[in-house]
Amino acid sequence: MGLSWYTGRFDDVTASLEFDPEHPEAAQLTAIIEARSVSTGDPDFDTVLALQWLHSDTHPQIIFQSTSIEIADDTHGRAYGLLTLNGQTIEAVMEIAFYGGVFNFLEGDEAIGFGADMTIDRNAFNVGNLPHSIVGPDVRIHIEAEFLLQGATHD
């Protein structure tokens, strides 16, 4: 009823990152979310969100593709890009925190970690049809991600 933030997640997400630590501003990020994988803890409501709000039957994927990266300092930056949701593609900005890199012994590869935040207006993407007095227009998106180095050889 507009008094607090409702929290959900997506369980089927893939992402790729082309990243050179010597030139982080040249990074390229692509994230693909399967809209039907929305998960709130209420399976019936998940179905409503997936089919009636996200239209996963006709627009099965939510996609963010970076167009440029802006470095603020050693651990912060912004990813500018295009967000496609519900068949609408709109420019979007992610505020990014870089956590660093380590050798991930569980995976046997180098890993880097990031957090990111973005706020979108659900109305711009035709998500949901409830009045703002019940569900506000802003959707806050928070991402935590680790990327593994691919294609490298280890001695």
KABEL-V70197 format. One record per residue. N is the residue number from 0. RES is the residue in one letter. SS is DSSP state (2 for helix, 1 for strand, 0 for the rest). NEAR is the number of other ideal C-beta (glycine too) atoms within 12 Angstrom. D_LAST is the distance of its C-alpha to the last C-alpha in Angstrom with 1 decimal. Layout:
# KABEL-V70197
n=N res=RES ss=SS near=NEAR d_last=D_LAST
n=N res=RES ss=SS near=NEAR d_last=D_LAST
This chain:
# KABEL-V70197
n=0 res=M ss=0 near=11 d_last=57.0
n=1 res=G ss=0 near=14 d_last=55.2
n=2 res=L ss=0 near=9 d_last=55.0
n=3 res=S ss=0 near=9 d_last=51.3
n=4 res=W ss=0 near=14 d_last=48.0
n=5 res=Y ss=0 near=24 d_last=47.3
n=6 res=T ss=0 near=15 d_last=43.7
n=7 res=G ss=0 near=26 d_last=41.8
n=8 res=R ss=1 near=19 d_last=38.4
n=9 res=F ss=1 near=29 d_last=36.8
n=10 res=D ss=0 near=17 d_last=34.8
n=11 res=D ss=0 near=20 d_last=33.4
n=12 res=V ss=1 near=24 d_last=31.3
n=13 res=T ss=1 near=20 d_last=28.5
n=14 res=A ss=1 near=29 d_last=27.1
n=15 res=S ss=1 near=21 d_last=24.7
n=16 res=L ss=1 near=34 d_last=23.6
n=17 res=E ss=1 near=20 d_last=22.5
n=18 res=F ss=0 near=31 d_last=21.4
n=19 res=D ss=0 near=14 d_last=20.3
n=20 res=P ss=2 near=18 d_last=20.5
n=21 res=E ss=2 near=8 d_last=22.0
n=22 res=H ss=2 near=12 d_last=24.7
n=23 res=P ss=2 near=30 d_last=25.4
n=24 res=E ss=2 near=20 d_last=28.9
n=25 res=A ss=2 near=17 d_last=27.6
n=26 res=A ss=0 near=31 d_last=26.1
n=27 res=Q ss=1 near=24 d_last=27.5
n=28 res=L ss=1 near=36 d_last=28.2
n=29 res=T ss=1 near=25 d_last=29.8
n=30 res=A ss=1 near=34 d_last=30.9
n=31 res=I ss=1 near=22 d_last=32.9
n=32 res=I ss=1 near=31 d_last=35.0
n=33 res=E ss=1 near=21 d_last=37.1
n=34 res=A ss=2 near=35 d_last=40.5
n=35 res=R ss=2 near=25 d_last=41.6
n=36 res=S ss=2 near=24 d_last=39.0
n=37 res=V ss=1 near=35 d_last=41.0
n=38 res=S ss=1 near=22 d_last=41.3
n=39 res=T ss=0 near=20 d_last=43.8
n=40 res=G ss=0 near=14 d_last=44.5
n=41 res=D ss=0 near=15 d_last=47.6
n=42 res=P ss=2 near=14 d_last=47.0
n=43 res=D ss=2 near=12 d_last=50.4
n=44 res=F ss=2 near=17 d_last=49.9
n=45 res=D ss=2 near=24 d_last=46.4
n=46 res=T ss=2 near=20 d_last=48.1
n=47 res=V ss=2 near=20 d_last=50.7
n=48 res=L ss=2 near=32 d_last=48.0
n=49 res=A ss=2 near=33 d_last=45.9
n=50 res=L ss=2 near=20 d_last=48.9
n=51 res=Q ss=2 near=22 d_last=51.6
n=52 res=W ss=2 near=32 d_last=49.7
n=53 res=L ss=0 near=35 d_last=46.4
n=54 res=H ss=0 near=26 d_last=48.0
n=55 res=S ss=0 near=28 d_last=44.9
n=56 res=D ss=0 near=15 d_last=46.9
n=57 res=T ss=0 near=15 d_last=47.3
n=58 res=H ss=0 near=25 d_last=44.4
n=59 res=P ss=0 near=23 d_last=41.6
n=60 res=Q ss=1 near=28 d_last=38.9
n=61 res=I ss=1 near=41 d_last=38.6
n=62 res=I ss=1 near=29 d_last=36.3
n=63 res=F ss=1 near=37 d_last=35.1
n=64 res=Q ss=1 near=27 d_last=33.8
n=65 res=S ss=1 near=34 d_last=33.0
n=66 res=T ss=1 near=21 d_last=34.8
n=67 res=S ss=1 near=21 d_last=33.9
n=68 res=I ss=1 near=30 d_last=32.1
n=69 res=E ss=1 near=21 d_last=33.8
n=70 res=I ss=1 near=19 d_last=32.0
n=71 res=A ss=0 near=16 d_last=34.3
n=72 res=D ss=0 near=12 d_last=32.1
n=73 res=D ss=0 near=12 d_last=28.6
n=74 res=T ss=0 near=18 d_last=28.9
n=75 res=H ss=1 near=21 d_last=31.7
n=76 res=G ss=1 near=27 d_last=32.6
n=77 res=R ss=1 near=27 d_last=34.4
n=78 res=A ss=1 near=40 d_last=33.5
n=79 res=Y ss=1 near=25 d_last=36.5
n=80 res=G ss=1 near=28 d_last=36.8
n=81 res=L ss=1 near=23 d_last=38.9
n=82 res=L ss=1 near=37 d_last=39.5
n=83 res=T ss=1 near=27 d_last=41.1
n=84 res=L ss=1 near=37 d_last=43.0
n=85 res=N ss=0 near=33 d_last=46.1
n=86 res=G ss=0 near=22 d_last=46.1
n=87 res=Q ss=1 near=23 d_last=46.4
n=88 res=T ss=1 near=20 d_last=43.9
n=89 res=I ss=1 near=26 d_last=44.2
n=90 res=E ss=1 near=20 d_last=42.4
n=91 res=A ss=1 near=33 d_last=40.6
n=92 res=V ss=1 near=25 d_last=38.7
n=93 res=M ss=1 near=37 d_last=36.0
n=94 res=E ss=1 near=25 d_last=35.7
n=95 res=I ss=1 near=37 d_last=32.0
n=96 res=A ss=1 near=24 d_last=30.4
n=97 res=F ss=1 near=29 d_last=26.7
n=98 res=Y ss=1 near=19 d_last=25.4
n=99 res=G ss=1 near=16 d_last=22.0
n=100 res=G ss=1 near=21 d_last=18.4
n=101 res=V ss=1 near=16 d_last=16.1
n=102 res=F ss=1 near=16 d_last=13.1
n=103 res=N ss=1 near=17 d_last=15.2
n=104 res=F ss=0 near=10 d_last=14.3
n=105 res=L ss=0 near=10 d_last=17.0
n=106 res=E ss=0 near=15 d_last=15.4
n=107 res=G ss=0 near=14 d_last=11.7
n=108 res=D ss=1 near=20 d_last=11.5
n=109 res=E ss=1 near=23 d_last=12.7
n=110 res=A ss=1 near=24 d_last=16.5
n=111 res=I ss=1 near=29 d_last=19.5
n=112 res=G ss=1 near=23 d_last=23.1
n=113 res=F ss=1 near=32 d_last=26.5
n=114 res=G ss=1 near=22 d_last=30.1
n=115 res=A ss=1 near=32 d_last=32.8
n=116 res=D ss=1 near=21 d_last=36.6
n=117 res=M ss=1 near=29 d_last=39.1
n=118 res=T ss=1 near=20 d_last=42.8
n=119 res=I ss=1 near=28 d_last=44.6
n=120 res=D ss=1 near=22 d_last=48.3
n=121 res=R ss=2 near=28 d_last=48.6
n=122 res=N ss=2 near=22 d_last=51.8
n=123 res=A ss=2 near=22 d_last=50.0
n=124 res=F ss=2 near=27 d_last=48.2
n=125 res=N ss=0 near=21 d_last=51.2
n=126 res=V ss=0 near=32 d_last=49.7
n=127 res=G ss=0 near=26 d_last=52.3
n=128 res=N ss=0 near=15 d_last=56.1
n=129 res=L ss=0 near=19 d_last=57.2
n=130 res=P ss=0 near=12 d_last=59.1
n=131 res=H ss=0 near=15 d_last=57.3
n=132 res=S ss=0 near=10 d_last=59.5
n=133 res=I ss=0 near=13 d_last=57.6
n=134 res=V ss=0 near=22 d_last=54.1
n=135 res=G ss=0 near=23 d_last=53.2
n=136 res=P ss=0 near=21 d_last=51.7
n=137 res=D ss=1 near=20 d_last=48.5
n=138 res=V ss=1 near=31 d_last=45.4
n=139 res=R ss=1 near=21 d_last=42.6
n=140 res=I ss=1 near=31 d_last=39.1
n=141 res=H ss=1 near=21 d_last=36.3
n=142 res=I ss=1 near=27 d_last=32.6
n=143 res=E ss=1 near=17 d_last=29.7
n=144 res=A ss=1 near=27 d_last=26.4
n=145 res=E ss=1 near=23 d_last=22.6
n=146 res=F ss=1 near=29 d_last=20.4
n=147 res=L ss=1 near=23 d_last=16.9
n=148 res=L ss=0 near=23 d_last=14.5
n=149 res=Q ss=0 near=16 d_last=14.9
n=150 res=G ss=0 near=10 d_last=13.4
n=151 res=A ss=0 near=12 d_last=10.1
n=152 res=T ss=0 near=9 d_last=6.8
n=153 res=H ss=0 near=12 d_last=3.8
n=154 res=D ss=0 near=3 d_last=0.0
